[in-house]
Amino acid sequence: MECDPIGTVHTPFETTSEAPRQGFRDDAEGILDVDPAYREGLTGFDGDRVVVVWWADRADRSVLTLDRDPGRGVFTSRSPARPNPVCVTECAVETVDPTAGRLDLRGVDMADGSPVIDLKVPLD
Amino acid sequence: MECDPIGTVHTPFETTSEAPRQGFRDDAEGILDVDPAYREGLTGFDGDRVVVVWWADRADRSVLTLDRDPGRGVFTSRSPARPNPVCVTECAVETVDPTAGRLDLRGVDMADGSPVIDLKVPLD
């Protein structure tokens, strides 16, 4: 199952270990750039929150238990290190420009430059 | 970015269009089978909820706007039809057997037989 990046997220964090564990509790600001080929998918976007599905491209995909607690499996956590490093972060949307493919976000926890694979509206 | 299935989910729904739009509000029961190679990732799982990241393998990946409202882009929705059909459903866990790689779930909205690519604990 092949994922194509739809864009890239820019954050203050060089690595995920520097990032807050739960982005939505933090005020860290980031910018999400949607690639031109996918910008039509933002048509009519008017929400104040967005679920960002991103790919932790520097994560260790070989681990099944937690480094910090080998008695717990990766599926009992939200660590980016896991067989498929698909991460899910709900962020606040400060501004959105669908034509430019740009969202200004608050509450990011991605490593800078991480590929984005999807955007969704949160559940009510 | 290549995703490998870690398991498969069995549900009462032949297609996603039959499924409830927001699984957690529904009581539909499903069974998640984790492949043997990934069962160690369930070690110590004791939560009563789980975030299932799954792949809508029958979804149309070519669309950027909604069939039901072409004035809205797919990124303003949670429809499975989108460039990367990665779906995120939080379910209740009725029972879990890490050794057998089986979770009995409630609140599923996947099409029967969908590949699962990740499991996470929900945010507090």
Boltz contact constraints between the chains, C-beta under 6 A:
constraints:
  - contact:
      token1: [A, 1]
      token2: [B, 3]
      max_distance: 6.0
  - contact:
      token1: [A, 1]
      token2: [B, 55]
      max_distance: 6.0
  - contact:
      token1: [A, 2]
      token2: [B, 2]
      max_distance: 6.0
  - contact:
      token1: [A, 3]
      token2: [B, 1]
      max_distance: 6.0
  - contact:
      token1: [A, 3]
      token2: [B, 84]
      max_distance: 6.0
  - contact:
      token1: [A, 6]
      token2: [B, 83]
      max_distance: 6.0
  - contact:
      token1: [A, 22]
      token2: [B, 123]
      max_distance: 6.0
  - contact:
      token1: [A, 40]
      token2: [B, 64]
      max_distance: 6.0
  - contact:
      token1: [A, 40]
      token2: [B, 73]
      max_distance: 6.0
  - contact:
      token1: [A, 41]
      token2: [B, 64]
      max_distance: 6.0
  - contact:
      token1: [A, 41]
      token2: [B, 73]
      max_distance: 6.0
  - contact:
      token1: [A, 41]
      token2: [B, 74]
      max_distance: 6.0
  - contact:
      token1: [A, 41]
      token2: [B, 75]
      max_distance: 6.0
  - contact:
      token1: [A, 42]
      token2: [B, 73]
      max_distance: 6.0
  - contact:
      token1: [A, 42]
      token2: [B, 75]
      max_distance: 6.0
  - contact:
      token1: [A, 43]
      token2: [B, 73]
      max_distance: 6.0
  - contact:
      token1: [A, 44]
      token2: [B, 71]
      max_distance: 6.0
  - contact:
      token1: [A, 44]
      token2: [B, 72]
      max_distance: 6.0
  - contact:
      token1: [A, 44]
      token2: [B, 76]
      max_distance: 6.0
  - contact:
      token1: [A, 45]
      token2: [B, 76]
      max_distance: 6.0
  - contact:
      token1: [A, 53]
      token2: [B, 86]
      max_distance: 6.0
  - contact:
      token1: [A, 55]
      token2: [B, 1]
      max_distance: 6.0
  - contact:
      token1: [A, 64]
      token2: [B, 40]
      max_distance: 6.0
  - contact:
      token1: [A, 64]
      token2: [B, 41]
      max_distance: 6.0
  - contact:
      token1: [A, 71]
      token2: [B, 44]
      max_distance: 6.0
  - contact:
      token1: [A, 72]
      token2: [B, 44]
      max_distance: 6.0
  - contact:
      token1: [A, 73]
      token2: [B, 40]
      max_distance: 6.0
  - contact:
      token1: [A, 73]
      token2: [B, 41]
      max_distance: 6.0
  - contact:
      token1: [A, 73]
      token2: [B, 42]
      max_distance: 6.0
  - contact:
      token1: [A, 73]
      token2: [B, 43]
      max_distance: 6.0
  - contact:
      token1: [A, 74]
      token2: [B, 41]
      max_distance: 6.0
  - contact:
      token1: [A, 75]
      token2: [B, 41]
      max_distance: 6.0
  - contact:
      token1: [A, 75]
      token2: [B, 42]
      max_distance: 6.0
  - contact:
      token1: [A, 75]
      token2: [B, 119]
      max_distance: 6.0
  - contact:
      token1: [A, 76]
      token2: [B, 44]
      max_distance: 6.0
  - contact:
      token1: [A, 76]
      token2: [B, 45]
      max_distance: 6.0
  - contact:
      token1: [A, 78]
      token2: [B, 120]
      max_distance: 6.0
  - contact:
      token1: [A, 83]
      token2: [B, 6]
      max_distance: 6.0
  - contact:
      token1: [A, 84]
      token2: [B, 3]
      max_distance: 6.0
  - contact:
      token1: [A, 84]
      token2: [B, 117]
      max_distance: 6.0
  - contact:
      token1: [A, 84]
      token2: [B, 118]
      max_distance: 6.0
  - contact:
      token1: [A, 86]
      token2: [B, 53]
      max_distance: 6.0
  - contact:
      token1: [A, 86]
      token2: [B, 118]
      max_distance: 6.0
  - contact:
      token1: [A, 88]
      token2: [B, 88]
      max_distance: 6.0
  - contact:
      token1: [A, 117]
      token2: [B, 84]
      max_distance: 6.0
  - contact:
      token1: [A, 118]
      token2: [B, 84]
      max_distance: 6.0
  - contact:
      token1: [A, 118]
      token2: [B, 86]
      max_distance: 6.0
  - contact:
      token1: [A, 119]
      token2: [B, 75]
      max_distance: 6.0
  - contact:
      token1: [A, 120]
      token2: [B, 78]
      max_distance: 6.0
  - contact:
      token1: [A, 123]
      token2: [B, 22]
      max_distance: 6.0
